[in-house]
């Protein structure tokens, strides 16, 4: 029974949003937060340090195998 009630409620809500859009309103911009949850994972200084080290390591690894480095060294055998 609750599933039917939920579907009916969602269907009615969808009809209201459709009606608003047809009238030219954009509808709700975004949902309102229901609680005070914060995204603190990256606010931790130790985590930020590890993330920076990882980014630096991947950037240097990408620079070593970049296409420009490969093209700079191309044709070395023919130069001799």
PDB file of N, CA, C and O in Angstrom, chain B, residues numbered from 101:
ATOM      1  N   UNK B 101       0.813  -1.195   0.000  1.00  0.00           N
ATOM      2  CA  UNK B 101       0.000   0.000   0.000  1.00  0.00           C
ATOM      3  C   UNK B 101       0.861   1.265   0.000  1.00  0.00           C
ATOM      4  O   UNK B 101       0.535   2.242  -0.674  1.00  0.00           O
ATOM      5  N   UNK B 102       1.953   1.243   0.753  1.00  0.00           N
ATOM      6  CA  UNK B 102       2.767   2.448   0.833  1.00  0.00           C
ATOM      7  C   UNK B 102       3.440   2.754  -0.510  1.00  0.00           C
ATOM      8  O   UNK B 102       3.658   3.917  -0.850  1.00  0.00           O
ATOM      9  N   UNK B 103       3.767   1.698  -1.269  1.00  0.00           N
ATOM     10  CA  UNK B 103       4.380   1.927  -2.574  1.00  0.00           C
ATOM     11  C   UNK B 103       3.391   2.643  -3.497  1.00  0.00           C
ATOM     12  O   UNK B 103       3.775   3.545  -4.243  1.00  0.00           O
ATOM     13  N   UNK B 104       2.135   2.245  -3.445  1.00  0.00           N
ATOM     14  CA  UNK B 104       1.120   2.901  -4.263  1.00  0.00           C
ATOM     15  C   UNK B 104       0.934   4.354  -3.837  1.00  0.00           C
ATOM     16  O   UNK B 104       0.773   5.238  -4.678  1.00  0.00           O
ATOM     17  N   UNK B 105       0.956   4.592  -2.549  1.00  0.00           N
ATOM     18  CA  UNK B 105       0.837   5.965  -2.056  1.00  0.00           C
ATOM     19  C   UNK B 105       2.025   6.806  -2.516  1.00  0.00           C
ATOM     20  O   UNK B 105       1.866   7.958  -2.921  1.00  0.00           O
ATOM     21  N   UNK B 106       3.209   6.219  -2.448  1.00  0.00           N
ATOM     22  CA  UNK B 106       4.418   6.936  -2.868  1.00  0.00           C
ATOM     23  C   UNK B 106       4.360   7.246  -4.365  1.00  0.00           C
ATOM     24  O   UNK B 106       4.695   8.354  -4.784  1.00  0.00           O
ATOM     25  N   UNK B 107       3.938   6.279  -5.161  1.00  0.00           N
ATOM     26  CA  UNK B 107       3.831   6.500  -6.602  1.00  0.00           C
ATOM     27  C   UNK B 107       2.796   7.579  -6.916  1.00  0.00           C
ATOM     28  O   UNK B 107       3.010   8.419  -7.790  1.00  0.00           O
ATOM     29  N   UNK B 108       1.688   7.551  -6.206  1.00  0.00           N
ATOM     30  CA  UNK B 108       0.649   8.560  -6.432  1.00  0.00           C
ATOM     31  C   UNK B 108       1.158   9.947  -6.062  1.00  0.00           C
ATOM     32  O   UNK B 108       0.910  10.923  -6.771  1.00  0.00           O
ATOM     33  N   UNK B 109       1.869  10.021  -4.947  1.00  0.00           N
ATOM     34  CA  UNK B 109       2.427  11.313  -4.517  1.00  0.00           C
ATOM     35  C   UNK B 109       3.456  11.834  -5.526  1.00  0.00           C
ATOM     36  O   UNK B 109       3.449  13.015  -5.870  1.00  0.00           O
ATOM     37  N   UNK B 110       4.332  10.955  -5.995  1.00  0.00           N
ATOM     38  CA  UNK B 110       5.340  11.365  -6.973  1.00  0.00           C
ATOM     39  C   UNK B 110       4.712  11.758  -8.304  1.00  0.00           C
ATOM     40  O   UNK B 110       5.170  12.694  -8.959  1.00  0.00           O
ATOM     41  N   UNK B 111       3.677  11.052  -8.699  1.00  0.00           N
ATOM     42  CA  UNK B 111       2.987  11.380  -9.950  1.00  0.00           C
ATOM     43  C   UNK B 111       2.324  12.746  -9.859  1.00  0.00           C
ATOM     44  O   UNK B 111       2.399  13.537 -10.799  1.00  0.00           O
ATOM     45  N   UNK B 112       1.681  13.025  -8.743  1.00  0.00           N
ATOM     46  CA  UNK B 112       1.051  14.331  -8.545  1.00  0.00           C
ATOM     47  C   UNK B 112       2.092  15.448  -8.547  1.00  0.00           C
ATOM     48  O   UNK B 112       1.870  16.519  -9.112  1.00  0.00           O
ATOM     49  N   UNK B 113       3.223  15.182  -7.909  1.00  0.00           N
ATOM     50  CA  UNK B 113       4.304  16.172  -7.875  1.00  0.00           C
ATOM     51  C   UNK B 113       4.853  16.419  -9.293  1.00  0.00           C
ATOM     52  O   UNK B 113       5.120  17.562  -9.665  1.00  0.00           O
ATOM     53  N   UNK B 114       5.017  15.360 -10.066  1.00  0.00           N
ATOM     54  CA  UNK B 114       5.499  15.491 -11.438  1.00  0.00           C
ATOM     55  C   UNK B 114       4.514  16.289 -12.284  1.00  0.00           C
ATOM     56  O   UNK B 114       4.922  17.098 -13.118  1.00  0.00           O
ATOM     57  N   UNK B 115       3.223  16.066 -12.072  1.00  0.00           N
ATOM     58  CA  UNK B 115       2.213  16.834 -12.810  1.00  0.00           C
ATOM     59  C   UNK B 115       2.289  18.321 -12.468  1.00  0.00           C
ATOM     60  O   UNK B 115       2.137  19.171 -13.345  1.00  0.00           O
ATOM     61  N   UNK B 116       2.522  18.629 -11.198  1.00  0.00           N
ATOM     62  CA  UNK B 116       2.643  20.032 -10.787  1.00  0.00           C
ATOM     63  C   UNK B 116       3.857  20.682 -11.444  1.00  0.00           C
ATOM     64  O   UNK B 116       3.773  21.812 -11.925  1.00  0.00           O
ATOM     65  N   UNK B 117       4.995  19.966 -11.466  1.00  0.00           N
ATOM     66  CA  UNK B 117       6.195  20.520 -12.100  1.00  0.00           C
ATOM     67  C   UNK B 117       5.979  20.714 -13.600  1.00  0.00           C
ATOM     68  O   UNK B 117       6.410  21.719 -14.167  1.00  0.00           O
ATOM     69  N   UNK B 118       5.313  19.752 -14.243  1.00  0.00           N
ATOM     70  CA  UNK B 118       5.030  19.878 -15.670  1.00  0.00           C
ATOM     71  C   UNK B 118       4.142  21.091 -15.940  1.00  0.00           C
ATOM     72  O   UNK B 118       4.369  21.844 -16.887  1.00  0.00           O
ATOM     73  N   UNK B 119       3.141  21.266 -15.104  1.00  0.00           N
ATOM     74  CA  UNK B 119       2.244  22.414 -15.260  1.00  0.00           C
ATOM     75  C   UNK B 119       3.008  23.729 -15.113  1.00  0.00           C
ATOM     76  O   UNK B 119       2.790  24.670 -15.876  1.00  0.00           O
ATOM     77  N   UNK B 120       3.909  23.785 -14.124  1.00  0.00           N
ATOM     78  CA  UNK B 120       4.714  25.001 -13.929  1.00  0.00           C
ATOM     79  C   UNK B 120       5.605  25.264 -15.138  1.00  0.00           C
ATOM     80  O   UNK B 120       5.728  26.405 -15.583  1.00  0.00           O
ATOM     81  N   UNK B 121       6.231  24.207 -15.676  1.00  0.00           N
ATOM     82  CA  UNK B 121       7.113  24.391 -16.842  1.00  0.00           C
ATOM     83  C   UNK B 121       6.328  24.860 -18.062  1.00  0.00           C
ATOM     84  O   UNK B 121       6.808  25.691 -18.832  1.00  0.00           O
ATOM     85  N   UNK B 122       5.125  24.326 -18.235  1.00  0.00           N
ATOM     86  CA  UNK B 122       4.289  24.761 -19.355  1.00  0.00           C
ATOM     87  C   UNK B 122       3.877  26.213 -19.218  1.00  0.00           C
ATOM     88  O   UNK B 122       3.656  26.896 -20.218  1.00  0.00           O
ATOM     89  N   UNK B 123       3.772  26.691 -17.978  1.00  0.00           N
ATOM     90  CA  UNK B 123       3.428  28.091 -17.738  1.00  0.00           C
ATOM     91  C   UNK B 123       4.635  29.011 -17.860  1.00  0.00           C
ATOM     92  O   UNK B 123       4.483  30.232 -17.818  1.00  0.00           O
ATOM     93  N   UNK B 124       5.834  28.446 -18.011  1.00  0.00           N
ATOM     94  CA  UNK B 124       7.026  29.255 -18.202  1.00  0.00           C
ATOM     95  C   UNK B 124       7.942  29.333 -17.001  1.00  0.00           C
ATOM     96  O   UNK B 124       9.014  29.931 -17.095  1.00  0.00           O
ATOM     97  N   UNK B 125       7.562  28.754 -15.877  1.00  0.00           N
ATOM     98  CA  UNK B 125       8.449  28.752 -14.709  1.00  0.00           C
ATOM     99  C   UNK B 125       9.497  27.661 -14.868  1.00  0.00           C
ATOM    100  O   UNK B 125       9.233  26.616 -15.464  1.00  0.00           O
ATOM    101  N   UNK B 126      10.672  27.906 -14.338  1.00  0.00           N
ATOM    102  CA  UNK B 126      11.745  26.929 -14.454  1.00  0.00           C
ATOM    103  C   UNK B 126      11.608  25.801 -13.444  1.00  0.00           C
ATOM    104  O   UNK B 126      12.163  24.721 -13.649  1.00  0.00           O
ATOM    105  N   UNK B 127      10.894  26.027 -12.381  1.00  0.00           N
ATOM    106  CA  UNK B 127      10.790  25.016 -11.336  1.00  0.00           C
ATOM    107  C   UNK B 127      11.855  25.242 -10.282  1.00  0.00           C
ATOM    108  O   UNK B 127      12.527  26.274 -10.302  1.00  0.00           O
ATOM    109  N   UNK B 128      12.025  24.317  -9.375  1.00  0.00           N
ATOM    110  CA  UNK B 128      13.011  24.502  -8.309  1.00  0.00           C
ATOM    111  C   UNK B 128      14.430  24.494  -8.861  1.00  0.00           C
ATOM    112  O   UNK B 128      14.777  23.662  -9.699  1.00  0.00           O
ATOM    113  N   UNK B 129      15.249  25.433  -8.379  1.00  0.00           N
ATOM    114  CA  UNK B 129      16.625  25.518  -8.847  1.00  0.00           C
ATOM    115  C   UNK B 129      17.444  24.346  -8.332  1.00  0.00           C
ATOM    116  O   UNK B 129      18.190  23.735  -9.096  1.00  0.00           O
ATOM    117  N   UNK B 130      17.318  24.024  -7.055  1.00  0.00           N
ATOM    118  CA  UNK B 130      18.011  22.878  -6.489  1.00  0.00           C
ATOM    119  C   UNK B 130      17.296  22.471  -5.212  1.00  0.00           C
ATOM    120  O   UNK B 130      16.464  23.211  -4.687  1.00  0.00           O
ATOM    121  N   UNK B 131      17.624  21.316  -4.733  1.00  0.00           N
ATOM    122  CA  UNK B 131      16.966  20.829  -3.524  1.00  0.00           C
ATOM    123  C   UNK B 131      17.570  21.497  -2.304  1.00  0.00           C
ATOM    124  O   UNK B 131      18.735  21.894  -2.317  1.00  0.00           O
ATOM    125  N   UNK B 132      16.790  21.620  -1.270  1.00  0.00           N
ATOM    126  CA  UNK B 132      17.276  22.199  -0.026  1.00  0.00           C
ATOM    127  C   UNK B 132      17.915  21.118   0.832  1.00  0.00           C
ATOM    128  O   UNK B 132      17.398  20.003   0.903  1.00  0.00           O
ATOM    129  N   UNK B 133      19.039  21.430   1.489  1.00  0.00           N
ATOM    130  CA  UNK B 133      19.652  20.424   2.353  1.00  0.00           C
ATOM    131  C   UNK B 133      18.757  20.107   3.542  1.00  0.00           C
ATOM    132  O   UNK B 133      18.149  21.003   4.128  1.00  0.00           O
ATOM    133  N   UNK B 134      18.679  18.855   3.886  1.00  0.00           N
ATOM    134  CA  UNK B 134      17.838  18.413   4.992  1.00  0.00           C
ATOM    135  C   UNK B 134      18.621  18.298   6.294  1.00  0.00           C
ATOM    136  O   UNK B 134      18.027  18.103   7.355  1.00  0.00           O
ATOM    137  N   UNK B 135      19.926  18.413   6.232  1.00  0.00           N
ATOM    138  CA  UNK B 135      20.751  18.255   7.425  1.00  0.00           C
ATOM    139  C   UNK B 135      22.028  19.059   7.239  1.00  0.00           C
ATOM    140  O   UNK B 135      22.248  19.633   6.172  1.00  0.00           O
ATOM    141  N   UNK B 136      22.862  19.105   8.251  1.00  0.00           N
ATOM    142  CA  UNK B 136      24.083  19.914   8.228  1.00  0.00           C
ATOM    143  C   UNK B 136      25.314  19.072   7.948  1.00  0.00           C
ATOM    144  O   UNK B 136      26.346  19.254   8.594  1.00  0.00           O
ATOM    145  N   UNK B 137      25.224  18.168   7.012  1.00  0.00           N
ATOM    146  CA  UNK B 137      26.361  17.342   6.665  1.00  0.00           C
ATOM    147  C   UNK B 137      27.379  18.198   5.918  1.00  0.00           C
ATOM    148  O   UNK B 137      27.017  18.992   5.050  1.00  0.00           O
ATOM    149  N   UNK B 138      28.620  18.034   6.254  1.00  0.00           N
ATOM    150  CA  UNK B 138      29.670  18.813   5.597  1.00  0.00           C
ATOM    151  C   UNK B 138      30.634  17.867   4.897  1.00  0.00           C
ATOM    152  O   UNK B 138      30.827  16.723   5.311  1.00  0.00           O
ATOM    153  N   UNK B 139      31.220  18.364   3.847  1.00  0.00           N
ATOM    154  CA  UNK B 139      32.198  17.585   3.102  1.00  0.00           C
ATOM    155  C   UNK B 139      33.564  17.927   3.654  1.00  0.00           C
ATOM    156  O   UNK B 139      34.205  18.862   3.174  1.00  0.00           O
ATOM    157  N   UNK B 140      34.027  17.188   4.654  1.00  0.00           N
ATOM    158  CA  UNK B 140      35.256  17.531   5.362  1.00  0.00           C
ATOM    159  C   UNK B 140      36.430  16.679   4.931  1.00  0.00           C
ATOM    160  O   UNK B 140      37.527  16.830   5.468  1.00  0.00           O
ATOM    161  N   UNK B 141      36.230  15.793   3.981  1.00  0.00           N
ATOM    162  CA  UNK B 141      37.312  14.887   3.572  1.00  0.00           C
ATOM    163  C   UNK B 141      38.533  15.678   3.103  1.00  0.00           C
ATOM    164  O   UNK B 141      39.654  15.396   3.528  1.00  0.00           O
ATOM    165  N   UNK B 142      38.328  16.648   2.245  1.00  0.00           N
ATOM    166  CA  UNK B 142      39.462  17.404   1.710  1.00  0.00           C
ATOM    167  C   UNK B 142      39.849  18.579   2.584  1.00  0.00           C
ATOM    168  O   UNK B 142      40.830  19.261   2.286  1.00  0.00           O
ATOM    169  N   UNK B 143      39.123  18.835   3.638  1.00  0.00           N
ATOM    170  CA  UNK B 143      39.484  19.919   4.544  1.00  0.00           C
ATOM    171  C   UNK B 143      40.577  19.483   5.513  1.00  0.00           C
ATOM    172  O   UNK B 143      41.194  20.330   6.160  1.00  0.00           O
ATOM    173  N   UNK B 144      40.824  18.196   5.627  1.00  0.00           N
ATOM    174  CA  UNK B 144      41.853  17.670   6.513  1.00  0.00           C
ATOM    175  C   UNK B 144      43.226  17.955   5.897  1.00  0.00           C
ATOM    176  O   UNK B 144      43.470  17.554   4.759  1.00  0.00           O
ATOM    177  N   UNK B 145      44.145  18.646   6.623  1.00  0.00           N
ATOM    178  CA  UNK B 145      45.454  18.985   6.046  1.00  0.00           C
ATOM    179  C   UNK B 145      46.277  17.772   5.636  1.00  0.00           C
ATOM    180  O   UNK B 145      46.991  17.824   4.634  1.00  0.00           O
ATOM    181  N   UNK B 146      46.191  16.681   6.390  1.00  0.00           N
ATOM    182  CA  UNK B 146      46.953  15.486   6.024  1.00  0.00           C
ATOM    183  C   UNK B 146      46.448  14.897   4.714  1.00  0.00           C
ATOM    184  O   UNK B 146      47.233  14.438   3.885  1.00  0.00           O
ATOM    185  N   UNK B 147      45.146  14.913   4.539  1.00  0.00           N
ATOM    186  CA  UNK B 147      44.566  14.394   3.299  1.00  0.00           C
ATOM    187  C   UNK B 147      44.940  15.298   2.135  1.00  0.00           C
ATOM    188  O   UNK B 147      45.249  14.813   1.047  1.00  0.00           O
ATOM    189  N   UNK B 148      44.914  16.600   2.351  1.00  0.00           N
ATOM    190  CA  UNK B 148      45.301  17.536   1.294  1.00  0.00           C
ATOM    191  C   UNK B 148      46.750  17.311   0.874  1.00  0.00           C
ATOM    192  O   UNK B 148      47.073  17.379  -0.311  1.00  0.00           O
ATOM    193  N   UNK B 149      47.621  17.041   1.846  1.00  0.00           N
ATOM    194  CA  UNK B 149      49.027  16.790   1.537  1.00  0.00           C
ATOM    195  C   UNK B 149      49.187  15.528   0.688  1.00  0.00           C
ATOM    196  O   UNK B 149      49.942  15.518  -0.284  1.00  0.00           O
ATOM    197  N   UNK B 150      48.462  14.455   1.066  1.00  0.00           N
ATOM    198  CA  UNK B 150      48.538  13.215   0.293  1.00  0.00           C
ATOM    199  C   UNK B 150      47.986  13.393  -1.114  1.00  0.00           C
ATOM    200  O   UNK B 150      48.528  12.841  -2.072  1.00  0.00           O
ATOM    201  N   UNK B 151      46.903  14.168  -1.240  1.00  0.00           N
ATOM    202  CA  UNK B 151      46.323  14.416  -2.565  1.00  0.00           C
ATOM    203  C   UNK B 151      47.305  15.204  -3.434  1.00  0.00           C
ATOM    204  O   UNK B 151      47.478  14.904  -4.615  1.00  0.00           O
ATOM    205  N   UNK B 152      47.947  16.215  -2.838  1.00  0.00           N
ATOM    206  CA  UNK B 152      48.920  17.014  -3.590  1.00  0.00           C
ATOM    207  C   UNK B 152      50.102  16.162  -4.029  1.00  0.00           C
ATOM    208  O   UNK B 152      50.577  16.296  -5.157  1.00  0.00           O
ATOM    209  N   UNK B 153      50.581  15.288  -3.148  1.00  0.00           N
ATOM    210  CA  UNK B 153      51.692  14.408  -3.514  1.00  0.00           C
ATOM    211  C   UNK B 153      51.302  13.475  -4.644  1.00  0.00           C
ATOM    212  O   UNK B 153      52.092  13.237  -5.557  1.00  0.00           O
ATOM    213  N   UNK B 154      50.096  12.948  -4.590  1.00  0.00           N
ATOM    214  CA  UNK B 154      49.630  12.042  -5.641  1.00  0.00           C
ATOM    215  C   UNK B 154      49.505  12.771  -6.970  1.00  0.00           C
ATOM    216  O   UNK B 154      49.903  12.243  -8.009  1.00  0.00           O
ATOM    217  N   UNK B 155      48.952  13.989  -6.944  1.00  0.00           N
ATOM    218  CA  UNK B 155      48.822  14.763  -8.179  1.00  0.00           C
ATOM    219  C   UNK B 155      50.187  15.090  -8.763  1.00  0.00           C
ATOM    220  O   UNK B 155      50.383  15.025  -9.976  1.00  0.00           O
ATOM    221  N   UNK B 156      51.120  15.438  -7.904  1.00  0.00           N
ATOM    222  CA  UNK B 156      52.470  15.765  -8.368  1.00  0.00           C
ATOM    223  C   UNK B 156      53.131  14.543  -8.995  1.00  0.00           C
ATOM    224  O   UNK B 156      53.791  14.653 -10.029  1.00  0.00           O
ATOM    225  N   UNK B 157      52.956  13.382  -8.374  1.00  0.00           N
ATOM    226  CA  UNK B 157      53.546  12.155  -8.902  1.00  0.00           C
ATOM    227  C   UNK B 157      52.945  11.789 -10.257  1.00  0.00           C
ATOM    228  O   UNK B 157      53.665  11.366 -11.161  1.00  0.00           O
ATOM    229  N   UNK B 158      51.639  11.947 -10.400  1.00  0.00           N
ATOM    230  CA  UNK B 158      51.013  11.597 -11.680  1.00  0.00           C
ATOM    231  C   UNK B 158      51.376  12.602 -12.756  1.00  0.00           C
ATOM    232  O   UNK B 158      51.494  12.234 -13.925  1.00  0.00           O
ATOM    233  N   UNK B 159      51.556  13.862 -12.388  1.00  0.00           N
ATOM    234  CA  UNK B 159      51.940  14.864 -13.383  1.00  0.00           C
ATOM    235  C   UNK B 159      53.350  14.613 -13.887  1.00  0.00           C
ATOM    236  O   UNK B 159      53.597  14.717 -15.088  1.00  0.00           O
ATOM    237  N   UNK B 160      54.289  14.280 -12.992  1.00  0.00           N
ATOM    238  CA  UNK B 160      55.651  14.011 -13.440  1.00  0.00           C
ATOM    239  C   UNK B 160      55.698  12.737 -14.274  1.00  0.00           C
ATOM    240  O   UNK B 160      56.475  12.654 -15.225  1.00  0.00           O
ATOM    241  N   UNK B 161      54.883  11.749 -13.934  1.00  0.00           N
ATOM    242  CA  UNK B 161      54.838  10.523 -14.724  1.00  0.00           C
ATOM    243  C   UNK B 161      54.289  10.817 -16.116  1.00  0.00           C
ATOM    244  O   UNK B 161      54.766  10.249 -17.099  1.00  0.00           O
ATOM    245  N   UNK B 162      53.302  11.688 -16.213  1.00  0.00           N
ATOM    246  CA  UNK B 162      52.734  12.042 -17.518  1.00  0.00           C
ATOM    247  C   UNK B 162      53.715  12.862 -18.343  1.00  0.00           C
ATOM    248  O   UNK B 162      53.745  12.741 -19.568  1.00  0.00           O
ATOM    249  N   UNK B 163      54.518  13.696 -17.684  1.00  0.00           N
ATOM    250  CA  UNK B 163      55.477  14.517 -18.420  1.00  0.00           C
ATOM    251  C   UNK B 163      56.561  13.650 -19.048  1.00  0.00           C
ATOM    252  O   UNK B 163      57.032  13.945 -20.146  1.00  0.00           O
ATOM    253  N   UNK B 164      56.960  12.586 -18.360  1.00  0.00           N
ATOM    254  CA  UNK B 164      58.015  11.725 -18.887  1.00  0.00           C
ATOM    255  C   UNK B 164      57.586  11.026 -20.172  1.00  0.00           C
ATOM    256  O   UNK B 164      58.410  10.810 -21.061  1.00  0.00           O
ATOM    257  N   UNK B 165      56.333  10.679 -20.279  1.00  0.00           N
ATOM    258  CA  UNK B 165      55.870   9.947 -21.452  1.00  0.00           C
ATOM    259  C   UNK B 165      55.002  10.810 -22.357  1.00  0.00           C
ATOM    260  O   UNK B 165      54.216  10.279 -23.140  1.00  0.00           O
ATOM    261  N   UNK B 166      55.128  12.107 -22.265  1.00  0.00           N
ATOM    262  CA  UNK B 166      54.286  12.958 -23.090  1.00  0.00           C
ATOM    263  C   UNK B 166      54.705  12.848 -24.553  1.00  0.00           C
ATOM    264  O   UNK B 166      55.831  12.464 -24.868  1.00  0.00           O
ATOM    265  N   UNK B 167      53.794  13.186 -25.415  1.00  0.00           N
ATOM    266  CA  UNK B 167      54.061  13.108 -26.847  1.00  0.00           C
ATOM    267  C   UNK B 167      55.157  14.044 -27.303  1.00  0.00           C
ATOM    268  O   UNK B 167      55.902  13.722 -28.229  1.00  0.00           O
ATOM    269  N   UNK B 168      55.270  15.205 -26.664  1.00  0.00           N
ATOM    270  CA  UNK B 168      56.311  16.161 -27.049  1.00  0.00           C
ATOM    271  C   UNK B 168      57.702  15.597 -26.780  1.00  0.00           C
ATOM    272  O   UNK B 168      58.604  15.759 -27.602  1.00  0.00           O
ATOM    273  N   UNK B 169      57.886  14.934 -25.632  1.00  0.00           N
ATOM    274  CA  UNK B 169      59.187  14.341 -25.310  1.00  0.00           C
ATOM    275  C   UNK B 169      59.535  13.257 -26.318  1.00  0.00           C
ATOM    276  O   UNK B 169      60.686  13.142 -26.741  1.00  0.00           O
ATOM    277  N   UNK B 170      58.549  12.468 -26.701  1.00  0.00           N
ATOM    278  CA  UNK B 170      58.795  11.398 -27.658  1.00  0.00           C
ATOM    279  C   UNK B 170      59.171  11.985 -29.013  1.00  0.00           C
ATOM    280  O   UNK B 170      60.082  11.487 -29.675  1.00  0.00           O
ATOM    281  N   UNK B 171      58.473  13.045 -29.428  1.00  0.00           N
ATOM    282  CA  UNK B 171      58.766  13.647 -30.725  1.00  0.00           C
ATOM    283  C   UNK B 171      60.109  14.374 -30.729  1.00  0.00           C
ATOM    284  O   UNK B 171      60.765  14.434 -31.769  1.00  0.00           O
ATOM    285  N   UNK B 172      60.529  14.925 -29.597  1.00  0.00           N
ATOM    286  CA  UNK B 172      61.833  15.582 -29.526  1.00  0.00           C
ATOM    287  C   UNK B 172      62.961  14.604 -29.801  1.00  0.00           C
ATOM    288  O   UNK B 172      63.951  14.955 -30.444  1.00  0.00           O
ATOM    289  N   UNK B 173      62.816  13.383 -29.318  1.00  0.00           N
ATOM    290  CA  UNK B 173      63.860  12.371 -29.467  1.00  0.00           C
ATOM    291  C   UNK B 173      63.695  11.537 -30.730  1.00  0.00           C
ATOM    292  O   UNK B 173      64.519  10.663 -30.995  1.00  0.00           O
ATOM    293  N   UNK B 174      62.668  11.781 -31.501  1.00  0.00           N
ATOM    294  CA  UNK B 174      62.435  10.988 -32.704  1.00  0.00           C
ATOM    295  C   UNK B 174      63.479  11.321 -33.760  1.00  0.00           C
ATOM    296  O   UNK B 174      63.886  12.474 -33.906  1.00  0.00           O
ATOM    297  N   UNK B 175      63.899  10.320 -34.479  1.00  0.00           N
ATOM    298  CA  UNK B 175      64.866  10.512 -35.567  1.00  0.00           C
ATOM    299  C   UNK B 175      66.276  10.669 -35.076  1.00  0.00           C
ATOM    300  O   UNK B 175      67.129  11.156 -35.818  1.00  0.00           O
ATOM    301  N   UNK B 176      66.553  10.281 -33.874  1.00  0.00           N
ATOM    302  CA  UNK B 176      67.912  10.408 -33.332  1.00  0.00           C
ATOM    303  C   UNK B 176      68.926   9.574 -34.082  1.00  0.00           C
ATOM    304  O   UNK B 176      70.083   9.977 -34.201  1.00  0.00           O
ATOM    305  N   UNK B 177      68.525   8.424 -34.590  1.00  0.00           N
ATOM    306  CA  UNK B 177      69.440   7.542 -35.305  1.00  0.00           C
ATOM    307  C   UNK B 177      69.853   8.171 -36.641  1.00  0.00           C
ATOM    308  O   UNK B 177      70.977   7.962 -37.098  1.00  0.00           O
ATOM    309  N   UNK B 178      68.972   8.924 -37.257  1.00  0.00           N
ATOM    310  CA  UNK B 178      69.322   9.493 -38.551  1.00  0.00           C
ATOM    311  C   UNK B 178      70.206  10.724 -38.429  1.00  0.00           C
ATOM    312  O   UNK B 178      70.811  11.152 -39.413  1.00  0.00           O
ATOM    313  N   UNK B 179      70.290  11.306 -37.219  1.00  0.00           N
ATOM    314  CA  UNK B 179      71.119  12.500 -37.025  1.00  0.00           C
ATOM    315  C   UNK B 179      72.603  12.161 -36.986  1.00  0.00           C
ATOM    316  O   UNK B 179      73.437  13.016 -37.284  1.00  0.00           O
ATOM    317  N   UNK B 180      72.945  10.931 -36.626  1.00  0.00           N
ATOM    318  CA  UNK B 180      74.371  10.556 -36.519  1.00  0.00           C
ATOM    319  C   UNK B 180      75.041  10.366 -37.829  1.00  0.00           C
ATOM    320  O   UNK B 180      76.230  10.052 -37.874  1.00  0.00           O
TER     321      UNK B 180
END
